[in-house]
């Protein structure tokens, strides 16, 4: 039987969710495809992979998906790796924004914050995550993932996107979840994404050591990020935040329709 293809990014915030599939006992259960979050969504939509860790907004845009319950990349406070950067001091003064094209949930979140809470709609452009180039032609830039944690911040105003969301809504935020194509459920039904997450969290020090070699952060900064900034479990506050996010995305015409989350009837079969 062919192994299912599963896609995810290799961003630090995904590491505990994919560690078992890359280096642990589940490595033989699937063929792993590495791609930035937006590309993961495209692969899933095109049927090139059976499942993927994708920006949550893509659930509303890609038909016939199911979401894996209780596993996510989210934040209950400051996320640290999804930020809006500007030389302006106030959101109200920003008239143009360059969006990191690597993700779509964060871009939609930023548009919601401006339209719903700030009260105006800047000009938007999609660009690759090069902060200097983004700011050369725009008044602000949205940067996500590892690049969002490692740029020099002198002379810049930086807004943390999860903190902005909590400031305006009082709720936590989910950035990404595992999603499965309905027509591929049979091929992935034996993959236990929650157990893989648990194993990744148990191997946190190995993750810290490996990423320390490739990211310009100290081991303590990486450890703090994975244990304090990022949440990999979904609680009621995060569910409410996700529901409100979808409602506001529909209100501001960032998705066509809001559909309820659909889960596999049994997300693991031993």
N, C-alpha and C positions, 0 to 999 in steps of 0.2 A: 504494500500500500504506500502511495506517495505521501511524503510528509507535507503538511500544509505550510504555505508561506505566510509569515507574520512579520509585519513591519513596525518599526519604532525608531525614534531618534536615539542618538547616543549622548544627548544632553545629560548633564549631571543629574537633573531632576527626574530623569527616567531610569537612572542606573539601578535602584533597588527593584524596579519592576521587570527589568530585562536580564538581571545578573544570572539568574538560574538558567535562562535559556541560552546564555552565551558561555558560561563557565561552570554551571552546576549540573545536577542529574537530569534536568529537563532539556539539555542541549540536543538530545537525539529525538525530541518530540516534534521539532519543526525546523523549517529553513528560515533563518532570520534575515530580514532585509533592512538595512540601515538607511534612513532617509530623514530629512527634516520634517517636522509635523505636517506642514502643508502638503508636501510630497506624499507622505503616508496616506493622507486623505485622498489624494488623487489615485494612488495605487488601489486603495480600497474601492473607490467609486468605479474604477475601470475594471474591477474584477481580477486584478493582477496579484492580489493577496487575499487570503481568506479572512484575516483579522489584522487590526492595526491599533496602535496607540495614537489617537488622533485628537485634534482640537474639538472640544465638546460642541461647538457651533455646527460642526459638520454632520452631526446626527440629524439636525433639522434640514439639511440640504441634500444628503445622500439618501435615496430611497431604500427601504427594506434592510434596515440595519437593526441589530440588537446590541445592547450595552451590557458589559460584564458588571455585575453589582459589586458595590463596596470596594472597588479598586480605582484609584484616581491619582492624578497629579494635581494637587490643590493647595490652598493656603488659608489659614485661619486668621492671619494678620498680615505681616509684611512678607511678601514673596521674594523680594530681593533680585530676582532674575527676569522680571517683566517690568520695564520702566519706561517712562516718558521723560525725555531729556530736552532741555531748552536753555537758551540764554535769557529768555523772558522770565520774569518772576511770578507772573500770574497766568493761570489757565485762560482767563478771560481775554488776555492780550495776544494769544496765539492765533494766527490766521492761516497757517499752513503746516501740515504735518506729513513727514515721510514715515510710512509704515513698513516695518520689517516684514518682508514677504514670506518669511519662514513659517509664520503662523497666521491663523485667522480668528481664533477665539479672542486673542488679545486685541487685534485690530477692531473687531466688533465691540468688545468691551470699551475701548477708548471712544469709539463713536457714540456708544450709549451714554457714557459719562458726559461727553460734550453736549449732546442733544438733550438729554433728560435733566442733567444737573447743572451744567455750566450755562446752557442757554444759547449756544450758538454752534455753527457747523463750519469748521475750518475747511480749507482745500486739502484733499487727501491724495497722496501718491504712494505707489508701492515700489520699494527699492530693496536691494540686497543690504544686509546688515553691515554697512560701513558708516560709522557714526560721523566721521569728518565730512564725508561726501554728502550724507543725508542733511546735515546741518548747514552745509554750504549753500544749498538751494531751498531750504525750508526753515521755519522758525522753531520747529520741534521735530523730534524723531522718537519713534517707538522701537525699542530694542528688546529682544527676548533671548532666553536661554543663556548659555555660558557667556556669549559676548555682552549680555546685559549686566554681568557682574564684574567684569575685568577692565572696563575702560577707565581712564583717568577722569575724575569728576571736578577738578579744579575749574572754577569759573562757570560752572553749569548748575542749573536748577534741575533736580531729579525728583520725579514723583513715582512712588511705588504703586503699581496698578492695583494690587490686592488691597493695599491700604486705602487707596482712593475709593474702591468699591465698598469697603467696610465703613469708611467715613460717611458715605452717602446712604447706605442701606442698612448698616448694622449687621451684615451677613458675611459669611465666608464665601470663598470662590473656588470653583472647580475649573481647571484649565484644560485637562485632557482625561480621557477614559479609553479603556480598551473597547473596541467595537468589532462586531462580527457580521459578516454578510449572512443573511438568512439562508441563502442557497449553499453556504459553505458550513453550516452548523455541524453537519455530520462529520466533517473532517477535523473540526477543532474541539468537539465536545469533551474529549478526554484531557484537554489541557486545563490545568487548574491555575488560573491566573492569580488567584488570591494566595494560594500556597507558594507560588513563585515569588510574589511580593514579600511574604513572610520570611522566606529564605534569604532574599536580598537584604532585608533589614537586619537579619541575624548576621550577615556577612559585611556589615557596614564598614568595619575597619579595613577590609580588603578593598572595598570600593574607594574609601578615602585614599588609601595608598596608591591605587592605580590612577585615579583622576588627579592626584597631586602632581603626577609626572607630566600631565598635559594641560592643566589649567593654572593660570597665574593666581592661585589662591593658596593660603596656608592649609595645612591639614586641619587645624582647628576651625578655620572658616568653612571648609567643606563639610566637616562634621556638624557644625552648627546649622548650616544651610539645610542639610538633610534631616536633621532632628527637630529644628525649631521653625524654619521658614516653610518647609514643604510638608504637606500631609498626604499620606498614601491611603488613608481610610476615609470613608464617607460617613459623616454623621448627619443628624437632622438639620443642623444649621447650614451645612453645605448643600443639602438637598433643597432647602428653601432658597438658598442663594442661586442655585442652578435654575430652579423654576422661575424666579424673578428675572434672571438674565434672559431666559428664553422669552418671557412675556414682553420685556422691554425691547428685545431684538425684533419681535413681531410688530410691536407698536411703532417702531421707527423704521419699519420696512427694510430691515436688514436680513430677514428671512421671509419667505412667502407665507408660510403657515406654521403654527406651533403644534407639534405632535407630542403626545405623551411618551415617556420612556418605555421601551419594550425590553424585557429581559428574557434570556433563555429559560425554559421551564425548569431545566436542571443544568447548572453551569459546570458541573463536574460529574463524571461517571467513573467510579473506581475500576 
